[in-house]
Amino acid sequence: MSERPLAVLVEAIHAAADGPLREAGFDVERLDRSPDASQLAALLARATVIGLRSKTRLPATSLTAAQRLAAVGCFCIGTDQVDLACAARTGVPVFNSPFSNTRSVAELTLAEIIALSRRLFDKSAQLHTGLWDKSAKESREVRGRTLGIVGYGHIGSQLSVLAEGLGMRVVYFDIARRLALGNAHALPSLQAVLEASDVVSLHVPDTDRTRNLIGTKELAQMKRGAALINNSRGKVVDLEALAAALRSGHLSGAAADVFPEEPAENGQGFRTPLAGLGNVILTPHIGGSTEEAQEAIAVDVAEKLARFWKHGTTATAVNFPQVDLPQVKDGLLRILHVHRNVPGVLGTMHTLLAKAGINIHAEFLQSDSDTSFVILDVDPFGDATLLDGLGAMPETIRMRIAH
């Protein structure tokens, strides 16, 4: 009997992921925290697929050493913790769940907008220390105020709708053309949004273009008394500059759910320049951490990993040629072949199959600049030398039979 494939899930991924993986034939092994380097290497040596969240990093060194690894599941929105280019070169597709926690992040941001406008955290902290301070000073309704959204994707646009429901005016900026929802208005630049807004909320990915997107210059462009919310990526905001803007009184408040450096597990110490400042809400990267979001993410990514393992589907992979065929018909064999994108590979495969008298019933190939991925549904055969021949082609990166 052949060895069962192993799915390793780290960082306390929701238990709803287990069902789809077990139905696809996987054994499931769990770790409730992010592994250290030696633990990760040991896990990758055995894993067929690995599921992780935002704290576990998969650099090129880890990926090239993981000879058994067939796919990676990022049980979160972002994939910047994985070297995507290296994963593609080694024939490993990477899957994520870009939309499942949209509502959770939008709701948290909306709550922070209200809390900052009413200075709720300051008032609560005062009462916890025994100080009664009933005052309307610096406490504002959000109705009629302007919310500026930087990054008008799924989270930003949903926040836009929720904020309008409270009577806020919404403006936004995105580097891509985005259809405005409701009465929101697109502005031509980041500076225009910063200058127009009473509250600025950031919803951008981690890229070279967005790192330190908000620094001393940009903070100075914001209205005096405005507030800044960052629930996107930790390296988007220069926190020292933000702390200075808060201490000077130029900004009235801020909320941060993400930080440039975050502890690998709960209970570890944490420091930030924003600690101790008034009207600042600090949360430990919990924007998408609701039961509803984590369950939806778990099912979504696990099903993508299962479809890839059983059928070869990469239609939702973030780093890989997009290939999909319907479920293989009874009586046929499905070959999944990843190879370097050079001329002649398919011809060689066709020749090897034809010489063995094997008919091809379905074929789907897609390529990017470096990598090609083809699915072949063929007559069943028991000749191990034919598989060895396909796998031994010098252009082959990975090859397997779908399960």
N, C-alpha and C positions, 0 to 999 in steps of 0.2 A: 504493500500500500504506500502511495506517495505521501510525503510529509505535508501536513495541512499548512496553509499560509497563515502568517501571524500578523495581526494588527496591533501595534503598540500605540497606546493613547496616553499622553502625558499632560500635566497641568490640569488635572481634575475635569476633563471633558465630560459633559453631561452624559448620563447613563443611556439616554435615548439613542446614542450612536451605536450601542452594542447590537441592537436588533438587526439593522440592515447589514452589518458586517458579518454577523454569525449566519444570517440567511445566505450570504454569498460564499460561505464555507470557511470563514476566518476563525481562528482562535483569537481571543482578545486578551491582551495583557495591559494593565493600567498602572500608572504612576500619578499620584495626586499632586505632584509639584514638578517644577522644571528640573531636569537632570543636570548634574555637573558634567564636565567634559568627558571624564572617564566613564560615567554611567551612560551617557549618550552614545559613546563609541560602542559599548557593550550591547546596548539595545539595537543600534543600527546593524550590528553584525548578524542579528537574528531576524530583524523585522522585514516583512514583505511590504507593508505600508506603515507609515508613522503618522500619527495625528498629534498636532501641537497647537498651542495658542501663541500669544505674542511674545512671551519671554524666552522660549527655547529657540536658539539660533542654529541654522544649518548652513555653515559656510562651505566653501568649495572643498576644503580638506575633509570634512565629514561626508560629503556627498560622494566624492571619488572613492572613498574607502568603503562605502556601503554597497557591496557587490550584489547583495540580495534585494536591495530596495527597489520596488517597482513604482511607487507613487508616494506623494506627500499630501496630506490633508491639513490645511490651515483652518482651524475651527474658529475663525474670526474674519474680519473684513480684510485686513492688510496681509501682504505677503512679503514685506521687506525684510523679515527675519530669515528668509531663505535666499540663497544665491540662485536666482531663477535661471540665469544664463548657464551656469554650471549644471544645474539639474537637467536642463534641456539637452545639453551636450552629452550627458550620461544616460539619456533616454528615460528620464524620470519626470512625468507630468506633475504639476502642482495644482491643487484645487483649493478654493476658498469659498466663503459664503458672504458675498459683498452686500447683500440686502437684508439678511434675516434680523439684524438688530437695529435697523433703521429707526423704528418707532421708539425703541428704548432710549437711544441717544437723543432723539428729538425731544422726548418728554423730559429727560434730565436737563437739557439745555433750557427748555421753557421754564422749568422750576427754578433754575438758577437766575434767569432773567428777572423773575418776580422777586426772588430772595435778595438779589443784589439791589434792586430798585427800592425795596422796603427795608434794607439793612437787617434782615431777619436773623442772620447768624450773629451779628454783633449784639442785638437785643437779647437773644437767647443766652449768649455767653455771659452777659451782664447779670441776668437773673440767676444763672448757675452759681455766680459768685456772691449773690445776695444783694445786688444793686438794682433798685427800681428806677428806671429812667423812661417815663412815658413822655415822648416828644415826637412831633411831626417833622423835626428838623432833618433835612436830607432824605426824607422818605417820599417817594414818588409813585404814582400809579404808572402802569406801563401803557395804558390806553393813550393813544395820541402821540406816543414817542416813536422814534425811528430805530428799527433794527436793521443793522447791516450784516449781511451774510456773505462770507468769503468762501466760495466753493458751493455751487448751487446744484450739487448732485442729488442723490436719493435722500440723504439726511438733510442737507440744506434746504431742499425744496419742500420736504415735509414740515420742517420747522417753520418755513415761510407760511404755510397754510395754517398751522396751529397759532402762530403769532398774530396773524390777521384776525383770527377768531377772537382774540383779546382786544382788538381795536388798534393794533400797532400798524404803523406804516413800514413796509419792507422794501429795502433796496438790496441789490446784490451785485457781486462781480465774480465772473468765472472766466478762465482762459479759453474755454470752449463756449460756443453759442448754445445757450440753454433757453428753452421756452419758459416764459414767466408764468407762474401759477397765480390765480386770483388777481389781485391788484398790485402785485410786486413789480418793481421796475429795475431793469438792468442798468447799471452805470458803467461808464467806459473804462474805469481803472480802479485799482485798489485804493489809490489816494482819494478818489471821489467818494468811495464808500466810507473810508475812515473819517473824512471831513464832514459827512452828512449824518452820521449815526450817533445815537445816544448809547446804544449797546452794539458791540461788534462781536459776532460769533464766527469762529473759524471751523471749516469743515473741508479740509484739503488733505491729500495723501502725502506721504513722506517721499519727496523727490529732491533732486539737486536744486530744483527751482524753488521749492517751498521751505527748505531749511533756512532758519533765521529770516523767514518772511517778514516777521514783525520784530523790529529792533528799535533803537533809539529814534531814528528818523521817522519811522512809521508811527510810533507812539506819540511823537510830537505833532503829527498831523491829525490826531484824533481830537474831538471836541474836549474842552476842559470840562471835567465832571462826568465824562463818559465811562463806560465799563467794558472790559474785554473778557471774552470767554473762549477758552481753548479746550475743545473736546475732540481734537483731531489727532495730531501726532506731537510728541514731546519736543522735537527739535525745531518746530515751526516758530516758536517764540523765544527770544532772548530774555530769560527770566531775570537776569541782573538788571537789564534795562527796564523791564516791567516793574520790578520792585522799586527802582528809583522813581518811576513815574507815579507810583502809588504814594510813596513817602513824600514826594513834593506836592501832592494834592492835585496834580494835573489830571489823573484818573481817580474816579471815586470808588472803584472796586474791580475785582477780577475773580474769575473762577477757572481752575485748572484741574483737569482729570487725567492729564498725561504729562510726562516729564522726560527730560533727555536721558536720565539714568533712573531705572526703576528696580527695586529689590526683586530678586529671583523668586522669593517665596514669602508668604505671610509671616509676620512676626519679626522680620528683619528691620534694622534701623533705617531711617529715611531723613534726608535733609533737603531743604529747598530755600532759595532766597526769599520766597514768598511767605515763609512761616512767620507767624506772629503779627502780620500786618492786618490792619482793620479792614473789614468788609471784603475779605478774601476767602473764597470757598475752595478748599482743597479736598479732592476725593481720589482714592487709590485706583485709578483706571477702571472705573465701574460703569462707564457709559453704556456698554452693551450687556452689563451683568444683571439681567433680570432672568427669572426662571423661564419666562416665555421666549426670550431671545436665545438663551443658551440651549433650550430644547430644540428650537427651530434650526439653529446652526448645526447642532449635533446630527439631526436627521438629514439635513441638506448635504453636508460634506460627506457623511457616511454613505449616503446613497450614491454620490458621485464616485467615491472610491469603489463601491461595489459594482457600479455599472462599468467602470474601467476594467476591473478585474475579470468580470464575467463576459463582457462584450467588446472591450477595447475602446469604449467611448471616451474621447477627449474633448468633446464639444464645449465643455465649460472650463477647461484647463487654462491657466493664465500665462503659460510659458511654452506652449506646445502646439504643433499643427492640429487643427480642429478636424477630427475624423469621427464619423459615426456611421454605423450600419444597423439596420434592424436586427433583432435577436436572430442568432444563427439558426437556420432550419435544421430539423431533425435529420440525422444521417450525414451531416457535413462537419468538417473540421475548420476551425477559425485560427488562422495564423496571424499574429501581431508582430510586425517587423519594423524596427526603428533603425534607420541607417543615415549615413552622411549624404547630404544632398549633392550628389554628383551624377553625371550621366551614366546610363547603362545598367543601373542596379535592377530595375524592374525586368529588363530584358534577360538578365542572368537568372533571376528568380523564375521567370516564365520558362526558360530553357530547362532548368533543373526539374521543374514540375512536369513539363512535357515529356522529357526523356524517361521519367518514371511512370508515364501514362496517367498522370493526375490532372483532372479537369478543374478549371477555375470557374466557380459559379457566380461569384460576386467579388468586386474589388473596389476599394476606395483609398486614394492616395492624396495626401496634402503635404506641403513642404513650407518651411520658412527658409531663411537665407542659409542656414547651416544644416538643418535636420529635416528628414523626411520620415513620415509614418504611414505605413500601408496596412490595411486589413484585407486579408485574402480568405474567402470561404471556398474550400476545396473538397474534393472527394476524400473520404477518410483513407488513411494509409497507416501501416504499421512499420514502415521501413525507417529505422532510426538513423540510418546513414543519410537519408534525404534531409531530415531535420539538421543533422550535423553539417551537411553541405550548405544549407541556408544560413546557419549560424556562423559558419567559418568564412563566409564572404568577407573580404577585407574591409568593406564599407559598413558591415553590420555593427551597430551599437548595442542593441538588445533584441532578443527574439524570444517569444514564448507562444504556447498554445493557450487560447482563452479557455477559461474554466466555467 
